Amino acid sequence: MRIYKRDEFLKLPAGTIYAKGKPCYFDGFNVKFDTLTSNGHDVDWVCLSPMWIEAHDSGEAFDRFDEMLEHGASYPMQESAGRDALYDKDEIFLVPEREDLLKLKALIEAAIAVSDPNPSPPDRG
């Protein structure tokens, strides 16, 4: 794993997996897509959070989370990328390196092997 400051992170290629945060705290993982520039300067990036559900807006997402929690509904992983748009110059980025990604791939393959292709919703009584 390697830690990058914002200006270094913006130079990383699309497809980079990362977690952002502060020293000793990082959020869930995200995927970086294109870096956005303005007047020749890197200013933001497009990203996707695989640990979020697909929804048209935050209101629909929160409604869906309620349905998932209360009624056992299931919704697919987010596929729509958007701008980070937080502009926190002090954020840092934890980026897995190749060996870390290969370990993550093995963990995902093991999870796929034990996942139920047709899960039934939990009993919410």
Residue pairs with C-beta under 8 A, 6 or more apart in sequence:
1 94
1 95
1 96
1 97
1 100
2 94
2 95
2 97
3 92
3 93
3 94
3 95
4 12
4 18
4 92
4 93
4 95
5 92
5 93
6 88
6 89
6 90
6 91
6 92
6 93
7 42
9 18
9 32
9 45
9 93
9 95
10 35
10 42
10 43
10 45
11 35
11 42
12 18
12 32
12 95
13 32
14 32
14 33
14 34
14 35
15 31
15 32
15 33
16 31
16 32
16 95
17 29
17 30
17 31
17 32
17 95
17 96
17 101
17 104
18 29
18 30
18 31
18 32
18 93
18 94
18 95
18 96
19 26
19 27
19 28
19 29
19 30
19 93
19 94
20 26
20 27
20 30
20 91
20 92
20 93
20 94
21 27
21 91
21 92
21 94
22 90
22 91
22 92
23 92
26 94
28 49
28 51
29 49
29 50
29 51
30 47
30 48
30 49
30 50
31 47
31 48
31 49
31 50
31 81
32 45
32 46
32 47
33 45
33 46
33 47
33 48
33 81
34 45
34 46
35 42
35 44
35 45
36 42
36 43
36 44
36 45
36 46
36 83
37 43
43 87
44 83
44 84
44 85
44 87
45 83
45 84
46 81
46 82
46 83
46 84
47 81
47 82
47 83
47 84
48 78
48 79
48 80
48 81
48 82
49 78
50 77
50 78
51 77
52 61
52 77
52 78
53 61
53 64
53 65
53 68
53 75
53 76
53 77
53 78
54 75
54 76
54 77
54 78
54 79
54 80
55 61
55 64
55 75
55 78
64 73
64 75
67 73
67 75
68 74
68 75
70 124
71 121
71 124
72 121
72 122
72 123
72 124
73 121
74 119
74 121
96 104
